[in-house]
Amino acid sequence: MLFEDLSLSKSIQKAVFEQGYINPTPIQEQSIPIVLSGKDLIGCAQTGTGKTAAFAIPIIHQLHRIVGSSKKAKQIRALVVTPTRELAVQIGQSFDTYGKYTNLTQLTIFGGVSQNPQVDTLKNGVDILIATPGRLLDLHKQGFIDLDHLHTLVLDEADQMLDMGFVNDVKKIVKLTPKNRQTLFFSATMPIAIRELAEMFLTDPATVTVSPVSSTAENVEQRVYFVEKTEKRNLLYHLIKNENLSDILVFSRTKHGADNVVKALRKNNIAAEAIHGDKSQNARQRVLDAFKNKEVGVLVATDIAARGIDIDQLPFVINFDLPNIPETYVHRIGRTGRAGNGGIAISFCSKDEHTYWKDIQKLIKVDVKTVNDHPYHWHSGSPETAPGSQQKNSNRSGGAHKSRKSEVSKQNKKRWY
């Protein structure tokens, strides 16, 4: 299927074509017609599959038809609720990109910054509002947000909103919207709690599920290092220096752990920054911008903070701490190997995390290569014989070897071997 087969307005097709979009991704191909039909939708797809475009493009199409060239005061007709500032900013940018040839306006609001510029824009009127839950409820309480004319409500990254404790805020927001709205519910995972939440908010929804959470991208090479817990920082530095790695996203289980990793790298003259919930919104955005602009070579993040990181050519993801939820591993390594580029996902596994690693292997069903050529092995017991470890030389997450589209990744691959 081509984008031009989706019955979208010419202005949207032009904007999409300029972005190099020819064929919609599976989540887009299945979701866009459903959204255009006006039905409620539950969309489940992991990161990097094009979820934002799956709802942004049809919303722009619908609102462009409704608003047209009207000179009446603008009213909020679409609301997108998302858990973090980083996600909100990216979604806002997507609406600007896809709607650049329409007269629709969007505003992105979030906490941690002055509300005055946001309030000024709201007073002038907007068609589309992208918001984090806290700032949305705050400005509504102050009387600056009117949702009575809402046409479409999008709850994006619903599982993260649940994990971050926003469930009550989300329920309050839904109550503020018209009952005859269209509701779109997107989530990377669909545990029972999320399904129950969807049943509360949606009416006879269609369901689209693509890229099951157990699948890892074929163009992401996976490696595991069995390492003493106390030697993880040394191993990280060893890899960065000996393999000449850069543009690395490192996952830490805790905020404190992320800060400690950054301190250790800086002591060795490696430019590193941390991003997590204890940092202000402005500080998080500055760090993210510095990483994207390659001013910082290593970004250490917790899972919640990293959910808003979307970089097409990110060559390396390192699991400094293994997640205790196997699905989280899939989401983490999905940060690399995006937009057709290759990527390498490296995991450090200490003895106390070995159960986590076995659970991950059961989920992904991939022979992940164990790398033994490093100086920080487990002190007792052999990594080669660790239960559940794999020694097969599978180059990829299943499938045959494929040529890389990223020259940088080609060079990194040669160094790696």
C-alpha positions as CSV (number, residue, x, y, z in Angstrom):
1,M,0.0,0.0,0.0
2,L,1.0,3.6,-0.7
3,F,0.2,6.7,1.3
4,E,-1.7,8.0,-1.7
5,D,-4.0,5.0,-1.4
6,L,-5.2,6.1,2.0
7,S,-7.7,8.8,0.7
8,L,-5.8,11.6,2.5
9,S,-6.1,15.3,1.4
10,K,-3.6,16.5,-1.1
11,S,-2.1,18.9,1.5
12,I,-1.3,16.1,3.8
13,Q,0.0,13.8,1.0
14,K,2.3,16.6,0.0
15,A,3.7,17.0,3.5
16,V,4.1,13.3,3.9
17,F,5.8,12.9,0.6
18,E,8.3,15.6,1.5
19,Q,9.2,13.5,4.6
20,G,10.1,10.7,2.3
21,Y,7.1,8.6,3.3
22,I,6.0,6.3,0.5
23,N,4.6,3.2,2.2
24,P,2.8,3.4,5.5
25,T,4.1,1.2,8.3
26,P,1.8,-1.7,9.5
27,I,0.4,0.4,12.4
28,Q,-0.3,3.3,10.0
29,E,-1.8,1.2,7.3
30,Q,-4.2,-0.5,9.7
31,S,-5.0,2.4,12.0
32,I,-5.4,5.4,9.6
33,P,-8.6,4.0,7.8
34,I,-10.1,3.2,11.2
35,V,-9.5,6.7,12.6
36,L,-10.8,8.2,9.4
37,S,-14.0,6.2,9.8
38,G,-14.6,7.7,13.2
39,K,-14.4,4.5,15.3
40,D,-12.6,4.3,18.6
41,L,-9.3,2.5,18.4
42,I,-6.9,0.5,20.6
43,G,-3.5,0.5,19.0
44,C,-0.7,-1.7,20.4
45,A,2.8,-1.4,18.8
46,Q,6.3,-1.1,20.2
47,T,8.5,1.9,19.8
48,G,9.8,2.9,16.4
49,T,6.8,1.6,14.5
50,G,5.3,5.0,13.5
51,K,2.5,5.2,16.1
52,T,2.5,9.0,16.2
53,A,1.8,9.3,12.4
54,A,-0.9,6.6,12.8
55,F,-3.1,9.0,14.7
56,A,-1.7,12.5,13.8
57,I,-2.2,12.1,10.0
58,P,-5.9,11.1,10.1
59,I,-6.6,13.7,12.9
60,I,-5.2,16.4,10.7
61,H,-7.2,15.1,7.7
62,Q,-10.4,15.2,9.7
63,L,-9.9,18.6,11.3
64,H,-8.8,20.1,8.1
65,R,-12.2,19.2,6.6
66,I,-14.1,20.4,9.7
67,V,-12.3,23.7,10.2
68,G,-11.5,24.3,6.5
69,S,-10.8,28.0,5.8
70,S,-13.1,29.1,8.7
71,K,-12.1,32.4,10.2
72,K,-14.1,31.7,13.4
73,A,-12.2,31.6,16.7
74,K,-10.2,28.4,17.0
75,Q,-11.4,25.8,19.5
76,I,-9.6,22.7,20.8
77,R,-10.9,19.8,18.7
78,A,-8.2,17.3,19.2
79,L,-6.4,16.5,22.5
80,V,-3.4,14.2,22.8
81,V,-2.4,13.3,26.4
82,T,1.1,11.8,26.9
83,P,3.2,11.2,30.0
84,T,6.4,13.2,29.5
85,R,7.5,16.5,28.1
86,E,9.8,14.8,25.6
87,L,7.0,12.8,24.1
88,A,4.7,15.8,24.0
89,V,7.3,17.9,22.2
90,Q,7.9,15.2,19.6
91,I,4.2,14.7,19.0
92,G,3.8,18.5,18.6
93,Q,6.6,18.5,16.0
94,S,4.9,15.7,14.1
95,F,1.6,17.6,13.9
96,D,3.5,20.6,12.7
97,T,5.2,18.5,10.0
98,Y,2.2,16.7,8.7
99,G,-0.1,19.7,8.9
100,K,2.3,22.3,7.5
101,Y,0.0,22.8,4.4
102,T,-3.2,23.2,6.4
103,N,-4.3,26.1,8.5
104,L,-4.5,24.0,11.7
105,T,-2.6,25.2,14.8
106,Q,-1.2,23.1,17.6
107,L,0.0,23.9,21.1
108,T,2.2,21.7,23.3
109,I,1.9,22.2,27.1
110,F,3.7,20.7,30.0
111,G,4.8,21.5,33.5
112,G,8.2,22.6,34.7
113,V,8.2,25.9,32.8
114,S,6.3,29.1,33.0
115,Q,2.6,28.8,32.0
116,N,2.3,32.3,30.6
117,P,3.4,31.7,27.0
118,Q,1.1,28.6,27.0
119,V,-1.8,30.6,28.3
120,D,-1.3,33.4,25.8
121,T,-1.5,30.9,22.9
122,L,-4.5,29.2,24.4
123,K,-6.3,32.6,24.6
124,N,-5.7,33.1,20.9
125,G,-7.2,29.6,20.2
126,V,-5.7,26.4,18.9
127,D,-7.1,23.4,17.0
128,I,-4.9,20.7,18.5
129,L,-3.6,20.5,22.1
130,I,-0.8,18.1,23.1
131,A,-0.4,17.9,26.9
132,T,1.0,16.2,29.9
133,P,-1.7,15.4,32.5
134,G,-0.6,17.7,35.3
135,R,-0.3,20.9,33.3
136,L,-3.5,20.1,31.4
137,L,-5.6,19.7,34.6
138,D,-3.9,22.8,36.1
139,L,-4.7,25.1,33.2
140,H,-8.2,23.7,32.9
141,K,-8.8,24.4,36.6
142,Q,-7.7,28.0,36.0
143,G,-10.2,28.3,33.2
144,F,-7.8,28.5,30.3
145,I,-8.8,25.2,28.6
146,D,-12.2,24.4,27.2
147,L,-12.7,20.8,25.9
148,D,-16.5,21.1,25.1
149,H,-15.8,21.1,21.4
150,L,-13.4,18.2,21.4
151,H,-13.7,15.8,18.5
152,T,-10.9,13.3,19.2
153,L,-9.1,12.3,22.4
154,V,-5.8,10.4,22.1
155,L,-4.2,8.7,25.1
156,D,-0.7,8.0,24.0
157,E,1.8,5.7,25.8
158,A,-1.0,4.5,28.1
159,D,1.2,1.9,29.8
160,Q,3.7,4.6,30.8
161,M,1.0,6.9,32.2
162,L,-0.1,4.0,34.3
163,D,3.4,3.2,35.5
164,M,4.0,6.9,36.3
165,G,0.9,7.1,38.5
166,F,-1.2,9.2,36.1
167,V,-4.2,6.9,36.0
168,N,-6.4,9.1,38.3
169,D,-5.4,12.2,36.3
170,V,-6.3,10.5,33.1
171,K,-9.7,9.6,34.5
172,K,-10.3,13.2,35.4
173,I,-9.3,14.4,31.9
174,V,-11.7,11.9,30.2
175,K,-14.6,13.2,32.4
176,L,-13.9,16.7,31.0
177,T,-14.5,15.7,27.4
178,P,-17.7,15.2,25.5
179,K,-19.2,11.7,25.6
180,N,-19.6,11.6,21.8
181,R,-15.9,12.1,21.2
182,Q,-13.7,9.6,19.3
183,T,-11.1,8.0,21.5
184,L,-7.8,6.6,20.4
185,F,-5.8,4.5,22.9
186,F,-2.2,3.7,22.1
187,S,0.2,1.7,24.2
188,A,3.4,-0.3,23.7
189,T,2.1,-3.1,25.9
190,M,-1.3,-4.3,26.8
191,P,-1.3,-5.8,30.3
192,I,-4.7,-6.5,32.0
193,A,-4.7,-3.1,33.8
194,I,-4.4,-1.3,30.5
195,R,-7.1,-3.3,28.9
196,E,-9.4,-2.5,31.8
197,L,-8.6,1.2,31.4
198,A,-9.4,1.0,27.7
199,E,-12.8,-0.6,28.4
200,M,-13.7,2.3,30.7
201,F,-13.0,4.9,28.0
202,L,-13.7,3.4,24.6
203,T,-16.9,2.4,22.9
204,D,-16.8,-0.7,20.7
205,P,-13.2,0.0,19.7
206,A,-11.3,-1.6,16.8
207,T,-8.0,-3.2,17.8
208,V,-4.8,-3.1,15.9
209,T,-1.8,-5.0,17.1
210,V,1.5,-5.1,15.2
211,S,5.1,-6.0,16.0
212,P,4.4,-8.1,19.1
213,V,6.5,-7.0,22.1
214,S,8.4,-10.2,22.1
215,S,9.9,-9.4,18.7
216,T,13.2,-7.6,18.3
217,A,14.3,-5.9,15.1
218,E,16.3,-8.0,12.7
219,N,18.8,-5.2,12.0
220,V,19.8,-4.9,15.7
221,E,22.7,-7.1,16.7
222,Q,22.5,-8.3,20.3
223,R,25.4,-9.1,22.6
224,V,25.6,-10.1,26.3
225,Y,28.5,-9.7,28.7
226,F,28.5,-11.7,31.9
227,V,30.2,-9.3,34.3
228,E,30.8,-8.7,38.0
229,K,28.3,-6.1,39.3
230,T,31.1,-4.0,40.8
231,E,33.0,-4.0,37.4
232,K,30.2,-2.7,35.2
233,R,31.5,0.8,35.1
234,N,35.0,-0.4,34.2
235,L,33.5,-2.6,31.4
236,L,31.5,0.4,30.1
237,Y,34.6,2.5,30.0
238,H,36.6,-0.4,28.5
239,L,34.1,-0.8,25.6
240,I,33.8,3.0,24.9
241,K,37.6,3.4,24.7
242,N,38.7,0.2,23.1
243,E,35.9,0.0,20.6
244,N,35.8,3.8,20.0
245,L,32.1,3.9,20.6
246,S,30.0,7.1,20.6
247,D,26.4,8.1,20.4
248,I,25.5,5.6,23.1
249,L,22.2,5.4,25.0
250,V,22.9,3.6,28.3
251,F,20.0,2.3,30.4
252,S,20.2,2.4,34.2
253,R,17.5,0.9,36.5
254,T,17.6,3.9,39.0
255,K,18.0,7.6,38.9
256,H,20.8,7.4,41.5
257,G,22.6,4.7,39.4
258,A,22.4,6.9,36.3
259,D,24.0,9.8,38.1
260,N,26.8,7.5,39.4
261,V,27.5,6.2,35.9
262,V,27.8,9.7,34.5
263,K,30.2,10.7,37.4
264,A,32.4,7.7,36.7
265,L,32.6,8.4,32.9
266,R,33.3,12.1,33.5
267,K,36.2,11.1,35.7
268,N,37.7,9.4,32.7
269,N,37.1,12.4,30.5
270,I,34.1,11.0,28.6
271,A,31.3,13.5,27.9
272,A,28.2,12.0,29.5
273,E,24.9,13.3,30.8
274,A,22.0,11.7,32.7
275,I,18.3,12.1,32.0
276,H,15.7,11.1,34.6
277,G,12.7,12.2,36.6
278,D,14.6,14.2,39.2
279,K,15.8,16.6,36.6
280,S,13.7,19.6,35.6
281,Q,11.9,19.6,32.3
282,N,14.2,22.3,31.0
283,A,17.3,20.4,32.1
284,R,16.1,17.2,30.5
285,Q,15.4,19.0,27.2
286,R,18.9,20.6,27.2
287,V,20.5,17.2,27.8
288,L,18.5,15.6,25.1
289,D,19.3,18.3,22.6
290,A,23.0,18.1,23.4
291,F,22.9,14.4,22.8
292,K,21.1,14.7,19.5
293,N,23.6,17.4,18.4
294,K,26.5,15.1,19.3
295,E,27.8,17.5,22.0
296,V,27.5,14.6,24.4
297,G,28.6,11.1,23.5
298,V,26.9,9.1,26.2
299,L,23.4,9.6,27.5
300,V,22.5,7.6,30.6
301,A,18.7,7.3,31.1
302,T,16.1,5.6,33.2
303,D,13.3,3.8,31.3
304,I,10.6,6.4,31.9
305,A,12.8,9.3,30.8
306,A,14.0,7.4,27.7
307,R,10.5,6.8,26.4
308,G,10.6,10.2,24.7
309,I,14.0,9.7,23.0
310,D,13.5,9.3,19.3
311,I,16.7,9.3,17.3
312,D,16.8,7.7,13.9
313,Q,20.6,7.0,13.7
314,L,21.4,5.8,17.2
315,P,24.1,3.1,16.8
316,F,24.4,1.8,20.3
317,V,22.1,0.9,23.2
318,I,23.7,-0.5,26.4
319,N,21.8,-2.2,29.1
320,F,24.0,-1.2,32.1
321,D,21.3,-2.7,34.3
322,L,19.1,-5.5,33.0
323,P,15.3,-4.8,33.4
324,N,13.3,-7.1,35.6
325,I,10.4,-6.9,33.1
326,P,11.4,-8.8,29.9
327,E,9.2,-6.6,27.6
328,T,11.2,-3.6,28.8
329,Y,14.3,-5.1,27.2
330,V,12.6,-5.1,23.8
331,H,11.6,-1.5,24.1
332,R,15.1,-0.5,25.2
333,I,16.9,-2.1,22.3
334,G,14.2,-0.8,19.9
335,R,15.8,2.6,20.4
336,T,18.5,1.6,18.0
337,G,18.1,0.1,14.5
338,R,15.4,2.6,13.6
339,A,14.5,4.0,10.2
340,G,16.3,1.2,8.4
341,N,19.6,1.7,10.1
342,G,21.6,-0.9,11.8
343,G,22.3,-1.0,15.5
344,I,24.0,-2.9,18.3
345,A,22.4,-3.7,21.6
346,I,24.8,-4.6,24.5
347,S,23.7,-6.1,27.8
348,F,25.7,-6.3,31.0
349,C,24.5,-9.3,33.1
350,S,25.7,-9.6,36.7
351,K,25.0,-12.8,38.8
352,D,22.1,-11.2,40.6
353,E,20.5,-10.4,37.2
354,H,20.9,-13.8,35.6
355,T,17.3,-14.7,36.3
356,Y,16.2,-11.5,34.4
357,W,18.4,-12.5,31.5
358,K,16.8,-16.0,31.3
359,D,13.4,-14.4,31.3
360,I,14.4,-12.1,28.5
361,Q,15.6,-15.0,26.4
362,K,12.4,-16.9,27.0
363,L,10.5,-13.9,25.6
364,I,12.6,-12.9,22.6
365,K,13.5,-16.5,21.6
366,V,16.7,-15.3,20.0
367,D,20.2,-16.8,20.3
368,V,22.1,-13.8,21.7
369,K,25.9,-14.1,21.4
370,T,27.9,-14.1,24.6
371,V,31.0,-12.0,24.4
372,N,33.8,-13.4,26.5
373,D,36.7,-11.2,25.2
374,H,36.7,-8.8,28.1
375,P,38.6,-8.6,31.5
376,Y,35.6,-8.4,33.9
377,H,34.1,-11.8,33.9
378,W,32.2,-13.3,36.9
379,H,34.8,-14.3,39.5
380,S,33.3,-17.7,40.1
381,G,31.5,-19.8,37.6
382,S,32.1,-19.6,33.9
383,P,30.0,-17.3,31.7
384,E,30.3,-19.9,28.9
385,T,28.4,-22.4,31.0
386,A,26.0,-20.0,32.7
387,P,22.5,-21.5,32.5
388,G,20.6,-19.9,29.7
389,S,23.6,-18.3,28.1
390,Q,24.0,-18.8,24.3
391,Q,27.2,-19.4,22.5
392,K,25.8,-19.6,19.0
393,N,27.2,-17.1,16.5
394,S,23.9,-15.7,15.4
395,N,24.7,-12.3,13.9
396,R,21.3,-10.9,14.3
397,S,18.0,-11.1,16.1
398,G,17.0,-14.0,13.9
399,G,17.2,-14.0,10.1
400,A,20.1,-13.8,7.8
401,H,22.8,-11.2,7.6
402,K,21.6,-8.0,5.9
403,S,23.6,-5.1,4.5
404,R,23.6,-1.9,6.6
405,K,22.1,1.3,5.3
406,S,24.1,3.4,7.8
407,E,27.8,3.8,6.9
408,V,28.5,4.6,10.6
409,S,27.0,1.3,11.6
410,K,29.2,-0.5,9.0
411,Q,32.3,0.9,10.5
412,N,31.2,0.1,14.1
413,K,30.4,-3.5,13.0
414,K,33.9,-4.0,11.6
415,R,35.5,-2.7,14.8
416,W,33.2,-4.9,16.9
417,Y,34.4,-8.1,15.4
